[in-house]
Amino acid sequence: MRSTRLALLTFILSLGGLACGDTDDSNGDGPMCGAFDACGGKLEGSWKLEDACYVVLEQPKLGFCDEATAELQARMTEGSITFEDDTFERNYEIETELILNIPESCRGDKECIAMGDTLDNGATLVCGNADGEKSGCACSAFFTSRTSQSGEFTIRGNRVQLVGEELGYCVKGDTLTLRPTSTINMSGSNATSILQTTFSRN
């Protein structure tokens, strides 16, 4: 039992530290992220964060259960990003729910509730029996990620270079979409992920 919980917590903590999701790109409202095309456009101005969704290119592996699946869904978003002359400033906060599904084949004789715990990042992982047609355990935890950064930016075609990060961008009317051009390799797993954000012009 102890080895199972240690593997579970190691996996959850690797998720909790970075933005990720499942193979179905989902945002806080449930639907998948729409197809993204870096169309460029006029970045200058102030933009309010409206939505975020997580794109995972490969599922992480849970040590004791290869069939387990995980996703992250943005439940609340708040903040803004501003581009003026050759400088930018971004400050935003995203509350995220981690959803972990452990199938019956991995559960064995263990009670689902026993897999819950308080994670090192302060989030509480709560597990219970899965509902509906699914069997096994359904776990969830909430945590908040914050971004506060400023500096110079450079535009290269349909990409914008911020401090240590390059993003494809698309401005359509009063909507700005940003999506990193490189993936994040989560520590302790083989999962890679991307966080896509959508803004409206102030």
C-alpha positions, 0 to 999 in steps of 0.5 A: 500500500505504501509503495502504491501511494508513494508512486501516486503522490510522486506522479501527482506532484509532477503534475502539480508543478507544471501545466498539463492535461490529458490527450483531449485538450480541455479548458475550464468549461469542458470543451476541447481547445480549438485548432490553433493557427499562429496568424500574427497581428497587432499585439500592442495594447492591454489584454484581459485573460479570459480562458486557458486550456491545457494540451498534453501530447503524451500521457504521463505514466503512473508507476503502479498503473499504466492505464491511469489517465490524468487531465488538468482543467482551468476552473478560474482565470484572472489577470492580464498581459500588456504590450507597449513599445518593446516591453511587456508585462503579464500578471495572471492567476489560474486555478486548476483542477487535477482529475485522475482516473484509476481503473478497477484493474489497478485498484485491487483490494485497496479502498479509493478513499485511502489514496487521498492525501495532502500534497507537498504543494498544499493541495488536497487530493480527494479520491472516491469510487468512480461514478456511472459506467466507469469503475475504479477510483476518481481523484481530484485536487485543486491548486493555483498557478501564478505568473508575474513577469515583465521585460522586453519582447520581440516579434518574429513573424507570427511568434513573440519572444518573451523572457525565456519563452517563445509563443505563437500568437494570433490576434483576431478582432479583439481576441488574442491567443497565445500558445508556446512553441515548445513543450514542457517535459514534466519531471519524473514522467514522460509527459509533455504539455502546453498551456494555451491562453486566450485574452480579450482587448481591454 
